[in-house]
């Protein structure tokens, strides 16, 4: 299962480590969190209103 960004970059997901949902879909407040393994590293991917995103890197 790949993760494909709008600019065409893609990464293969090796495994889903954890999945959690927050809020309620019938209220329109559902946010989903996936911790996935990509290239041996755990990354967090979020979904809200059918839009996926990741947190910005801290500088």
PDBQT receptor file of N, H, CA, C and O in Angstrom, charges set to zero:
ATOM      1  N   UNK A   1       0.856  -1.173   0.000  1.00  0.00    +0.000 N 
ATOM      2  CA  UNK A   1       0.000   0.000   0.000  1.00  0.00    +0.000 C 
ATOM      3  C   UNK A   1       0.904   1.239   0.000  1.00  0.00    +0.000 C 
ATOM      4  O   UNK A   1       1.612   1.466   0.981  1.00  0.00    +0.000 OA
ATOM      5  N   UNK A   2       0.901   2.035  -1.053  1.00  0.00    +0.000 N 
ATOM      6  H   UNK A   2       0.325   1.850  -1.849  1.00  0.00    +0.000 HD
ATOM      7  CA  UNK A   2       1.755   3.225  -1.082  1.00  0.00    +0.000 C 
ATOM      8  C   UNK A   2       1.049   4.462  -0.538  1.00  0.00    +0.000 C 
ATOM      9  O   UNK A   2      -0.177   4.563  -0.556  1.00  0.00    +0.000 OA
ATOM     10  N   UNK A   3       1.856   5.395  -0.056  1.00  0.00    +0.000 N 
ATOM     11  H   UNK A   3       2.853   5.314  -0.041  1.00  0.00    +0.000 HD
ATOM     12  CA  UNK A   3       1.385   6.746   0.256  1.00  0.00    +0.000 C 
ATOM     13  C   UNK A   3       1.844   7.600  -0.913  1.00  0.00    +0.000 C 
ATOM     14  O   UNK A   3       3.039   7.658  -1.203  1.00  0.00    +0.000 OA
ATOM     15  N   UNK A   4       0.911   8.268  -1.590  1.00  0.00    +0.000 N 
ATOM     16  H   UNK A   4      -0.059   8.222  -1.354  1.00  0.00    +0.000 HD
ATOM     17  CA  UNK A   4       1.250   9.077  -2.762  1.00  0.00    +0.000 C 
ATOM     18  C   UNK A   4       0.851  10.519  -2.488  1.00  0.00    +0.000 C 
ATOM     19  O   UNK A   4      -0.314  10.805  -2.212  1.00  0.00    +0.000 OA
ATOM     20  N   UNK A   5       1.816  11.424  -2.565  1.00  0.00    +0.000 N 
ATOM     21  H   UNK A   5       2.762  11.192  -2.789  1.00  0.00    +0.000 HD
ATOM     22  CA  UNK A   5       1.575  12.852  -2.350  1.00  0.00    +0.000 C 
ATOM     23  C   UNK A   5       1.102  13.490  -3.649  1.00  0.00    +0.000 C 
ATOM     24  O   UNK A   5       1.372  12.956  -4.724  1.00  0.00    +0.000 OA
ATOM     25  N   UNK A   6       0.400  14.622  -3.576  1.00  0.00    +0.000 N 
ATOM     26  H   UNK A   6       0.180  15.056  -2.702  1.00  0.00    +0.000 HD
ATOM     27  CA  UNK A   6      -0.106  15.282  -4.791  1.00  0.00    +0.000 C 
ATOM     28  C   UNK A   6       0.986  15.630  -5.810  1.00  0.00    +0.000 C 
ATOM     29  O   UNK A   6       0.715  15.701  -7.008  1.00  0.00    +0.000 OA
ATOM     30  N   UNK A   7       2.223  15.846  -5.334  1.00  0.00    +0.000 N 
ATOM     31  H   UNK A   7       2.444  15.788  -4.361  1.00  0.00    +0.000 HD
ATOM     32  CA  UNK A   7       3.300  16.191  -6.268  1.00  0.00    +0.000 C 
ATOM     33  C   UNK A   7       3.925  14.959  -6.923  1.00  0.00    +0.000 C 
ATOM     34  O   UNK A   7       4.885  15.080  -7.684  1.00  0.00    +0.000 OA
ATOM     35  N   UNK A   8       3.377  13.766  -6.627  1.00  0.00    +0.000 N 
ATOM     36  H   UNK A   8       2.597  13.668  -6.009  1.00  0.00    +0.000 HD
ATOM     37  CA  UNK A   8       3.850  12.548  -7.277  1.00  0.00    +0.000 C 
ATOM     38  C   UNK A   8       4.808  11.702  -6.458  1.00  0.00    +0.000 C 
ATOM     39  O   UNK A   8       5.050  10.546  -6.802  1.00  0.00    +0.000 OA
ATOM     40  N   UNK A   9       5.361  12.253  -5.377  1.00  0.00    +0.000 N 
ATOM     41  H   UNK A   9       5.164  13.193  -5.098  1.00  0.00    +0.000 HD
ATOM     42  CA  UNK A   9       6.252  11.448  -4.536  1.00  0.00    +0.000 C 
ATOM     43  C   UNK A   9       5.450  10.321  -3.895  1.00  0.00    +0.000 C 
ATOM     44  O   UNK A   9       4.273  10.491  -3.576  1.00  0.00    +0.000 OA
ATOM     45  N   UNK A  10       6.093   9.166  -3.708  1.00  0.00    +0.000 N 
ATOM     46  H   UNK A  10       7.049   9.027  -3.967  1.00  0.00    +0.000 HD
ATOM     47  CA  UNK A  10       5.382   8.046  -3.090  1.00  0.00    +0.000 C 
ATOM     48  C   UNK A  10       6.325   7.244  -2.201  1.00  0.00    +0.000 C 
ATOM     49  O   UNK A  10       7.540   7.230  -2.400  1.00  0.00    +0.000 OA
ATOM     50  N   UNK A  11       5.732   6.580  -1.218  1.00  0.00    +0.000 N 
ATOM     51  H   UNK A  11       4.746   6.591  -1.056  1.00  0.00    +0.000 HD
ATOM     52  CA  UNK A  11       6.452   5.730  -0.292  1.00  0.00    +0.000 C 
ATOM     53  C   UNK A  11       5.629   4.480  -0.055  1.00  0.00    +0.000 C 
ATOM     54  O   UNK A  11       4.402   4.545   0.030  1.00  0.00    +0.000 OA
ATOM     55  N   UNK A  12       6.293   3.351   0.052  1.00  0.00    +0.000 N 
ATOM     56  H   UNK A  12       7.289   3.298  -0.017  1.00  0.00    +0.000 HD
ATOM     57  CA  UNK A  12       5.606   2.097   0.339  1.00  0.00    +0.000 C 
ATOM     58  C   UNK A  12       5.443   1.943   1.849  1.00  0.00    +0.000 C 
ATOM     59  O   UNK A  12       6.409   2.077   2.600  1.00  0.00    +0.000 OA
ATOM     60  N   UNK A  13       4.230   1.663   2.283  1.00  0.00    +0.000 N 
ATOM     61  H   UNK A  13       3.445   1.554   1.672  1.00  0.00    +0.000 HD
ATOM     62  CA  UNK A  13       3.953   1.416   3.698  1.00  0.00    +0.000 C 
ATOM     63  C   UNK A  13       4.213  -0.060   3.965  1.00  0.00    +0.000 C 
ATOM     64  O   UNK A  13       3.567  -0.932   3.383  1.00  0.00    +0.000 OA
ATOM     65  N   UNK A  14       5.167  -0.329   4.849  1.00  0.00    +0.000 N 
ATOM     66  H   UNK A  14       5.692   0.379   5.321  1.00  0.00    +0.000 HD
ATOM     67  CA  UNK A  14       5.510  -1.711   5.179  1.00  0.00    +0.000 C 
ATOM     68  C   UNK A  14       4.488  -2.332   6.128  1.00  0.00    +0.000 C 
ATOM     69  O   UNK A  14       4.193  -3.523   6.030  1.00  0.00    +0.000 OA
ATOM     70  N   UNK A  15       3.947  -1.527   7.049  1.00  0.00    +0.000 N 
ATOM     71  H   UNK A  15       4.186  -0.560   7.129  1.00  0.00    +0.000 HD
ATOM     72  CA  UNK A  15       2.978  -2.045   8.020  1.00  0.00    +0.000 C 
ATOM     73  C   UNK A  15       2.239  -0.896   8.683  1.00  0.00    +0.000 C 
ATOM     74  O   UNK A  15       2.773   0.204   8.821  1.00  0.00    +0.000 OA
ATOM     75  N   UNK A  16       1.009  -1.163   9.091  1.00  0.00    +0.000 N 
ATOM     76  H   UNK A  16       0.575  -2.057   8.979  1.00  0.00    +0.000 HD
ATOM     77  CA  UNK A  16       0.272  -0.234   9.948  1.00  0.00    +0.000 C 
ATOM     78  C   UNK A  16       0.536  -0.687  11.375  1.00  0.00    +0.000 C 
ATOM     79  O   UNK A  16       0.177  -1.801  11.756  1.00  0.00    +0.000 OA
ATOM     80  N   UNK A  17       1.163   0.177  12.160  1.00  0.00    +0.000 N 
ATOM     81  H   UNK A  17       1.455   1.082  11.850  1.00  0.00    +0.000 HD
ATOM     82  CA  UNK A  17       1.541  -0.172  13.526  1.00  0.00    +0.000 C 
ATOM     83  C   UNK A  17       0.359   0.039  14.470  1.00  0.00    +0.000 C 
ATOM     84  O   UNK A  17       0.031  -0.843  15.263  1.00  0.00    +0.000 OA
ATOM     85  N   UNK A  18      -0.283   1.210  14.386  1.00  0.00    +0.000 N 
ATOM     86  H   UNK A  18      -0.017   1.927  13.741  1.00  0.00    +0.000 HD
ATOM     87  CA  UNK A  18      -1.475   1.476  15.196  1.00  0.00    +0.000 C 
ATOM     88  C   UNK A  18      -2.448   2.331  14.403  1.00  0.00    +0.000 C 
ATOM     89  O   UNK A  18      -2.072   3.044  13.472  1.00  0.00    +0.000 OA
ATOM     90  N   UNK A  19      -3.709   2.239  14.801  1.00  0.00    +0.000 N 
ATOM     91  H   UNK A  19      -4.015   1.660  15.557  1.00  0.00    +0.000 HD
ATOM     92  CA  UNK A  19      -4.761   3.073  14.220  1.00  0.00    +0.000 C 
ATOM     93  C   UNK A  19      -5.640   3.548  15.366  1.00  0.00    +0.000 C 
ATOM     94  O   UNK A  19      -6.021   2.764  16.234  1.00  0.00    +0.000 OA
ATOM     95  N   UNK A  20      -5.962   4.848  15.362  1.00  0.00    +0.000 N 
ATOM     96  H   UNK A  20      -5.652   5.486  14.657  1.00  0.00    +0.000 HD
ATOM     97  CA  UNK A  20      -6.873   5.400  16.368  1.00  0.00    +0.000 C 
ATOM     98  C   UNK A  20      -7.764   6.423  15.704  1.00  0.00    +0.000 C 
ATOM     99  O   UNK A  20      -7.364   7.095  14.754  1.00  0.00    +0.000 OA
ATOM    100  N   UNK A  21      -8.984   6.536  16.216  1.00  0.00    +0.000 N 
ATOM    101  H   UNK A  21      -9.310   5.990  16.989  1.00  0.00    +0.000 HD
ATOM    102  CA  UNK A  21      -9.879   7.582  15.722  1.00  0.00    +0.000 C 
ATOM    103  C   UNK A  21     -10.316   8.433  16.904  1.00  0.00    +0.000 C 
ATOM    104  O   UNK A  21     -10.470   7.940  18.021  1.00  0.00    +0.000 OA
ATOM    105  N   UNK A  22     -10.513   9.711  16.640  1.00  0.00    +0.000 N 
ATOM    106  H   UNK A  22     -10.388  10.112  15.733  1.00  0.00    +0.000 HD
ATOM    107  CA  UNK A  22     -10.901  10.679  17.657  1.00  0.00    +0.000 C 
ATOM    108  C   UNK A  22     -12.127  11.432  17.161  1.00  0.00    +0.000 C 
ATOM    109  O   UNK A  22     -12.207  11.763  15.978  1.00  0.00    +0.000 OA
ATOM    110  N   UNK A  23     -13.073  11.707  18.034  1.00  0.00    +0.000 N 
ATOM    111  H   UNK A  23     -13.008  11.439  18.995  1.00  0.00    +0.000 HD
ATOM    112  CA  UNK A  23     -14.270  12.440  17.645  1.00  0.00    +0.000 C 
ATOM    113  C   UNK A  23     -15.355  11.505  17.142  1.00  0.00    +0.000 C 
ATOM    114  O   UNK A  23     -15.287  10.290  17.324  1.00  0.00    +0.000 OA
ATOM    115  N   UNK A  24     -16.356  12.096  16.506  1.00  0.00    +0.000 N 
ATOM    116  H   UNK A  24     -16.411  13.084  16.359  1.00  0.00    +0.000 HD
ATOM    117  CA  UNK A  24     -17.504  11.342  16.006  1.00  0.00    +0.000 C 
ATOM    118  C   UNK A  24     -17.801  11.743  14.574  1.00  0.00    +0.000 C 
ATOM    119  O   UNK A  24     -17.905  12.930  14.265  1.00  0.00    +0.000 OA
ATOM    120  N   UNK A  25     -17.937  10.752  13.696  1.00  0.00    +0.000 N 
ATOM    121  H   UNK A  25     -17.852   9.788  13.947  1.00  0.00    +0.000 HD
ATOM    122  CA  UNK A  25     -18.195  11.059  12.283  1.00  0.00    +0.000 C 
ATOM    123  C   UNK A  25     -19.550  11.724  12.094  1.00  0.00    +0.000 C 
ATOM    124  O   UNK A  25     -19.682  12.604  11.244  1.00  0.00    +0.000 OA
ATOM    125  N   UNK A  26     -20.570  11.325  12.868  1.00  0.00    +0.000 N 
ATOM    126  H   UNK A  26     -20.463  10.609  13.558  1.00  0.00    +0.000 HD
ATOM    127  CA  UNK A  26     -21.899  11.913  12.677  1.00  0.00    +0.000 C 
ATOM    128  C   UNK A  26     -21.957  13.372  13.125  1.00  0.00    +0.000 C 
ATOM    129  O   UNK A  26     -22.889  14.090  12.765  1.00  0.00    +0.000 OA
ATOM    130  N   UNK A  27     -20.971  13.818  13.907  1.00  0.00    +0.000 N 
ATOM    131  H   UNK A  27     -20.213  13.235  14.200  1.00  0.00    +0.000 HD
ATOM    132  CA  UNK A  27     -20.875  15.228  14.295  1.00  0.00    +0.000 C 
ATOM    133  C   UNK A  27     -19.927  16.010  13.388  1.00  0.00    +0.000 C 
ATOM    134  O   UNK A  27     -19.818  17.231  13.494  1.00  0.00    +0.000 OA
ATOM    135  N   UNK A  28     -19.241  15.291  12.495  1.00  0.00    +0.000 N 
ATOM    136  H   UNK A  28     -19.330  14.299  12.409  1.00  0.00    +0.000 HD
ATOM    137  CA  UNK A  28     -18.290  15.941  11.595  1.00  0.00    +0.000 C 
ATOM    138  C   UNK A  28     -16.963  16.271  12.248  1.00  0.00    +0.000 C 
ATOM    139  O   UNK A  28     -16.216  17.116  11.752  1.00  0.00    +0.000 OA
ATOM    140  N   UNK A  29     -16.661  15.604  13.369  1.00  0.00    +0.000 N 
ATOM    141  H   UNK A  29     -17.268  14.919  13.771  1.00  0.00    +0.000 HD
ATOM    142  CA  UNK A  29     -15.430  15.910  14.097  1.00  0.00    +0.000 C 
ATOM    143  C   UNK A  29     -14.430  14.758  14.086  1.00  0.00    +0.000 C 
ATOM    144  O   UNK A  29     -13.487  14.755  14.878  1.00  0.00    +0.000 OA
ATOM    145  N   UNK A  30     -14.619  13.787  13.206  1.00  0.00    +0.000 N 
ATOM    146  H   UNK A  30     -15.384  13.789  12.563  1.00  0.00    +0.000 HD
ATOM    147  CA  UNK A  30     -13.760  12.603  13.199  1.00  0.00    +0.000 C 
ATOM    148  C   UNK A  30     -12.381  12.928  12.633  1.00  0.00    +0.000 C 
ATOM    149  O   UNK A  30     -12.253  13.493  11.547  1.00  0.00    +0.000 OA
ATOM    150  N   UNK A  31     -11.354  12.557  13.394  1.00  0.00    +0.000 N 
ATOM    151  H   UNK A  31     -11.458  12.097  14.276  1.00  0.00    +0.000 HD
ATOM    152  CA  UNK A  31      -9.962  12.642  12.952  1.00  0.00    +0.000 C 
ATOM    153  C   UNK A  31      -9.367  11.258  13.175  1.00  0.00    +0.000 C 
ATOM    154  O   UNK A  31      -9.542  10.666  14.240  1.00  0.00    +0.000 OA
ATOM    155  N   UNK A  32      -8.661  10.741  12.162  1.00  0.00    +0.000 N 
ATOM    156  H   UNK A  32      -8.519  11.222  11.297  1.00  0.00    +0.000 HD
ATOM    157  CA  UNK A  32      -8.065   9.415  12.257  1.00  0.00    +0.000 C 
ATOM    158  C   UNK A  32      -6.548   9.535  12.237  1.00  0.00    +0.000 C 
ATOM    159  O   UNK A  32      -5.983  10.385  11.548  1.00  0.00    +0.000 OA
ATOM    160  N   UNK A  33      -5.905   8.668  13.006  1.00  0.00    +0.000 N 
ATOM    161  H   UNK A  33      -6.364   7.978  13.566  1.00  0.00    +0.000 HD
ATOM    162  CA  UNK A  33      -4.443   8.666  13.084  1.00  0.00    +0.000 C 
ATOM    163  C   UNK A  33      -3.931   7.263  12.778  1.00  0.00    +0.000 C 
ATOM    164  O   UNK A  33      -4.377   6.280  13.369  1.00  0.00    +0.000 OA
ATOM    165  N   UNK A  34      -3.000   7.193  11.856  1.00  0.00    +0.000 N 
ATOM    166  H   UNK A  34      -2.638   7.992  11.376  1.00  0.00    +0.000 HD
ATOM    167  CA  UNK A  34      -2.312   5.942  11.540  1.00  0.00    +0.000 C 
ATOM    168  C   UNK A  34      -0.841   6.130  11.851  1.00  0.00    +0.000 C 
ATOM    169  O   UNK A  34      -0.232   7.102  11.405  1.00  0.00    +0.000 OA
ATOM    170  N   UNK A  35      -0.262   5.210  12.613  1.00  0.00    +0.000 N 
ATOM    171  H   UNK A  35      -0.757   4.420  12.976  1.00  0.00    +0.000 HD
ATOM    172  CA  UNK A  35       1.187   5.129  12.771  1.00  0.00    +0.000 C 
ATOM    173  C   UNK A  35       1.616   4.011  11.836  1.00  0.00    +0.000 C 
ATOM    174  O   UNK A  35       1.234   2.856  12.019  1.00  0.00    +0.000 OA
ATOM    175  N   UNK A  36       2.411   4.359  10.835  1.00  0.00    +0.000 N 
ATOM    176  H   UNK A  36       2.722   5.298  10.686  1.00  0.00    +0.000 HD
ATOM    177  CA  UNK A  36       2.799   3.400   9.804  1.00  0.00    +0.000 C 
ATOM    178  C   UNK A  36       4.314   3.265   9.747  1.00  0.00    +0.000 C 
ATOM    179  O   UNK A  36       5.049   4.175  10.132  1.00  0.00    +0.000 OA
ATOM    180  N   UNK A  37       4.763   2.127   9.265  1.00  0.00    +0.000 N 
ATOM    181  H   UNK A  37       4.167   1.388   8.952  1.00  0.00    +0.000 HD
ATOM    182  CA  UNK A  37       6.195   1.881   9.109  1.00  0.00    +0.000 C 
ATOM    183  C   UNK A  37       6.550   2.075   7.647  1.00  0.00    +0.000 C 
ATOM    184  O   UNK A  37       6.032   1.378   6.775  1.00  0.00    +0.000 OA
ATOM    185  N   UNK A  38       7.443   3.033   7.383  1.00  0.00    +0.000 N 
ATOM    186  H   UNK A  38       7.864   3.599   8.091  1.00  0.00    +0.000 HD
ATOM    187  CA  UNK A  38       7.927   3.331   6.034  1.00  0.00    +0.000 C 
ATOM    188  C   UNK A  38       9.447   3.323   6.083  1.00  0.00    +0.000 C 
ATOM    189  O   UNK A  38      10.051   4.079   6.845  1.00  0.00    +0.000 OA
ATOM    190  N   UNK A  39      10.062   2.480   5.280  1.00  0.00    +0.000 N 
ATOM    191  H   UNK A  39       9.572   1.866   4.661  1.00  0.00    +0.000 HD
ATOM    192  CA  UNK A  39      11.527   2.360   5.251  1.00  0.00    +0.000 C 
ATOM    193  C   UNK A  39      12.107   2.121   6.640  1.00  0.00    +0.000 C 
ATOM    194  O   UNK A  39      13.159   2.662   6.981  1.00  0.00    +0.000 OA
ATOM    195  N   UNK A  40      11.421   1.310   7.439  1.00  0.00    +0.000 N 
ATOM    196  H   UNK A  40      10.567   0.870   7.162  1.00  0.00    +0.000 HD
ATOM    197  CA  UNK A  40      11.923   0.956   8.760  1.00  0.00    +0.000 C 
ATOM    198  C   UNK A  40      11.686   1.994   9.843  1.00  0.00    +0.000 C 
ATOM    199  O   UNK A  40      12.083   1.786  10.990  1.00  0.00    +0.000 OA
ATOM    200  N   UNK A  41      11.049   3.105   9.504  1.00  0.00    +0.000 N 
ATOM    201  H   UNK A  41      10.727   3.275   8.573  1.00  0.00    +0.000 HD
ATOM    202  CA  UNK A  41      10.796   4.171  10.485  1.00  0.00    +0.000 C 
ATOM    203  C   UNK A  41       9.296   4.348  10.684  1.00  0.00    +0.000 C 
ATOM    204  O   UNK A  41       8.515   4.196   9.745  1.00  0.00    +0.000 OA
ATOM    205  N   UNK A  42       8.903   4.670  11.907  1.00  0.00    +0.000 N 
ATOM    206  H   UNK A  42       9.537   4.794  12.670  1.00  0.00    +0.000 HD
ATOM    207  CA  UNK A  42       7.495   4.900  12.218  1.00  0.00    +0.000 C 
ATOM    208  C   UNK A  42       7.148   6.353  11.898  1.00  0.00    +0.000 C 
ATOM    209  O   UNK A  42       7.820   7.276  12.357  1.00  0.00    +0.000 OA
ATOM    210  N   UNK A  43       6.101   6.544  11.112  1.00  0.00    +0.000 N 
ATOM    211  H   UNK A  43       5.555   5.794  10.739  1.00  0.00    +0.000 HD
ATOM    212  CA  UNK A  43       5.604   7.873  10.747  1.00  0.00    +0.000 C 
ATOM    213  C   UNK A  43       4.128   7.951  11.110  1.00  0.00    +0.000 C 
ATOM    214  O   UNK A  43       3.431   6.937  11.083  1.00  0.00    +0.000 OA
ATOM    215  N   UNK A  44       3.645   9.136  11.449  1.00  0.00    +0.000 N 
ATOM    216  H   UNK A  44       4.211   9.960  11.471  1.00  0.00    +0.000 HD
ATOM    217  CA  UNK A  44       2.237   9.334  11.769  1.00  0.00    +0.000 C 
ATOM    218  C   UNK A  44       1.556  10.059  10.623  1.00  0.00    +0.000 C 
ATOM    219  O   UNK A  44       2.013  11.113  10.179  1.00  0.00    +0.000 OA
ATOM    220  N   UNK A  45       0.452   9.482  10.147  1.00  0.00    +0.000 N 
ATOM    221  H   UNK A  45       0.081   8.626  10.507  1.00  0.00    +0.000 HD
ATOM    222  CA  UNK A  45      -0.350  10.065   9.067  1.00  0.00    +0.000 C 
ATOM    223  C   UNK A  45      -1.745  10.304   9.634  1.00  0.00    +0.000 C 
ATOM    224  O   UNK A  45      -2.324   9.415  10.259  1.00  0.00    +0.000 OA
ATOM    225  N   UNK A  46      -2.285  11.502   9.417  1.00  0.00    +0.000 N 
ATOM    226  H   UNK A  46      -1.815  12.224   8.909  1.00  0.00    +0.000 HD
ATOM    227  CA  UNK A  46      -3.603  11.891   9.920  1.00  0.00    +0.000 C 
ATOM    228  C   UNK A  46      -4.595  12.013   8.772  1.00  0.00    +0.000 C 
ATOM    229  O   UNK A  46      -4.199  12.274   7.636  1.00  0.00    +0.000 OA
ATOM    230  N   UNK A  47      -5.879  11.827   9.057  1.00  0.00    +0.000 N 
ATOM    231  H   UNK A  47      -6.200  11.615   9.979  1.00  0.00    +0.000 HD
ATOM    232  CA  UNK A  47      -6.937  12.036   8.072  1.00  0.00    +0.000 C 
ATOM    233  C   UNK A  47      -8.089  12.780   8.742  1.00  0.00    +0.000 C 
ATOM    234  O   UNK A  47      -8.560  12.392   9.811  1.00  0.00    +0.000 OA
ATOM    235  N   UNK A  48      -8.531  13.855   8.093  1.00  0.00    +0.000 N 
ATOM    236  H   UNK A  48      -8.148  14.170   7.225  1.00  0.00    +0.000 HD
ATOM    237  CA  UNK A  48      -9.677  14.627   8.566  1.00  0.00    +0.000 C 
ATOM    238  C   UNK A  48     -10.473  15.073   7.353  1.00  0.00    +0.000 C 
ATOM    239  O   UNK A  48      -9.917  15.688   6.444  1.00  0.00    +0.000 OA
ATOM    240  N   UNK A  49     -11.764  14.773   7.323  1.00  0.00    +0.000 N 
ATOM    241  H   UNK A  49     -12.216  14.273   8.062  1.00  0.00    +0.000 HD
ATOM    242  CA  UNK A  49     -12.646  15.118   6.197  1.00  0.00    +0.000 C 
ATOM    243  C   UNK A  49     -12.086  14.589   4.872  1.00  0.00    +0.000 C 
ATOM    244  O   UNK A  49     -12.075  15.307   3.872  1.00  0.00    +0.000 OA
ATOM    245  N   UNK A  50     -11.620  13.329   4.864  1.00  0.00    +0.000 N 
ATOM    246  H   UNK A  50     -11.630  12.745   5.677  1.00  0.00    +0.000 HD
ATOM    247  CA  UNK A  50     -11.068  12.664   3.674  1.00  0.00    +0.000 C 
ATOM    248  C   UNK A  50      -9.810  13.330   3.132  1.00  0.00    +0.000 C 
ATOM    249  O   UNK A  50      -9.474  13.142   1.963  1.00  0.00    +0.000 OA
ATOM    250  N   UNK A  51      -9.113  14.100   3.950  1.00  0.00    +0.000 N 
ATOM    251  H   UNK A  51      -9.386  14.253   4.900  1.00  0.00    +0.000 HD
ATOM    252  CA  UNK A  51      -7.832  14.715   3.563  1.00  0.00    +0.000 C 
ATOM    253  C   UNK A  51      -6.742  14.189   4.482  1.00  0.00    +0.000 C 
ATOM    254  O   UNK A  51      -6.859  14.259   5.705  1.00  0.00    +0.000 OA
ATOM    255  N   UNK A  52      -5.691  13.665   3.886  1.00  0.00    +0.000 N 
ATOM    256  H   UNK A  52      -5.597  13.607   2.892  1.00  0.00    +0.000 HD
ATOM    257  CA  UNK A  52      -4.578  13.125   4.651  1.00  0.00    +0.000 C 
ATOM    258  C   UNK A  52      -3.489  14.173   4.804  1.00  0.00    +0.000 C 
ATOM    259  O   UNK A  52      -3.276  14.993   3.911  1.00  0.00    +0.000 OA
ATOM    260  N   UNK A  53      -2.793  14.141   5.952  1.00  0.00    +0.000 N 
ATOM    261  H   UNK A  53      -2.966  13.475   6.677  1.00  0.00    +0.000 HD
ATOM    262  CA  UNK A  53      -1.714  15.093   6.192  1.00  0.00    +0.000 C 
ATOM    263  C   UNK A  53      -0.766  14.537   7.242  1.00  0.00    +0.000 C 
ATOM    264  O   UNK A  53      -1.090  13.587   7.955  1.00  0.00    +0.000 OA
ATOM    265  N   UNK A  54       0.408  15.147   7.323  1.00  0.00    +0.000 N 
ATOM    266  H   UNK A  54       0.670  15.919   6.744  1.00  0.00    +0.000 HD
ATOM    267  CA  UNK A  54       1.385  14.837   8.369  1.00  0.00    +0.000 C 
ATOM    268  C   UNK A  54       1.727  16.139   9.074  1.00  0.00    +0.000 C 
ATOM    269  O   UNK A  54       1.513  17.221   8.527  1.00  0.00    +0.000 OA
ATOM    270  N   UNK A  55       2.257  16.036  10.286  1.00  0.00    +0.000 N 
ATOM    271  H   UNK A  55       2.430  15.157  10.731  1.00  0.00    +0.000 HD
ATOM    272  CA  UNK A  55       2.684  17.232  11.003  1.00  0.00    +0.000 C 
ATOM    273  C   UNK A  55       3.961  17.765  10.374  1.00  0.00    +0.000 C 
ATOM    274  O   UNK A  55       4.768  17.010   9.833  1.00  0.00    +0.000 OA
ATOM    275  N   UNK A  56       4.128  19.077  10.456  1.00  0.00    +0.000 N 
ATOM    276  H   UNK A  56       3.472  19.691  10.895  1.00  0.00    +0.000 HD
ATOM    277  CA  UNK A  56       5.373  19.672   9.969  1.00  0.00    +0.000 C 
ATOM    278  C   UNK A  56       6.533  19.264  10.859  1.00  0.00    +0.000 C 
ATOM    279  O   UNK A  56       6.373  19.051  12.061  1.00  0.00    +0.000 OA
ATOM    280  N   UNK A  57       7.697  19.161  10.248  1.00  0.00    +0.000 N 
ATOM    281  H   UNK A  57       7.827  19.334   9.271  1.00  0.00    +0.000 HD
ATOM    282  CA  UNK A  57       8.898  18.884  11.021  1.00  0.00    +0.000 C 
ATOM    283  C   UNK A  57       9.220  20.099  11.875  1.00  0.00    +0.000 C 
ATOM    284  O   UNK A  57       9.071  21.241  11.439  1.00  0.00    +0.000 OA
ATOM    285  N   UNK A  58       9.665  19.835  13.103  1.00  0.00    +0.000 N 
ATOM    286  H   UNK A  58       9.786  18.908  13.458  1.00  0.00    +0.000 HD
ATOM    287  CA  UNK A  58      10.072  20.930  13.986  1.00  0.00    +0.000 C 
ATOM    288  C   UNK A  58      11.478  21.351  13.609  1.00  0.00    +0.000 C 
ATOM    289  O   UNK A  58      12.353  20.514  13.387  1.00  0.00    +0.000 OA
ATOM    290  N   UNK A  59      11.682  22.637  13.540  1.00  0.00    +0.000 N 
ATOM    291  H   UNK A  59      10.972  23.317  13.721  1.00  0.00    +0.000 HD
ATOM    292  CA  UNK A  59      13.017  23.142  13.152  1.00  0.00    +0.000 C 
ATOM    293  C   UNK A  59      13.826  23.526  14.342  1.00  0.00    +0.000 C 
ATOM    294  O   UNK A  59      14.966  23.968  14.196  1.00  0.00    +0.000 OA
TER     295      UNK A  59
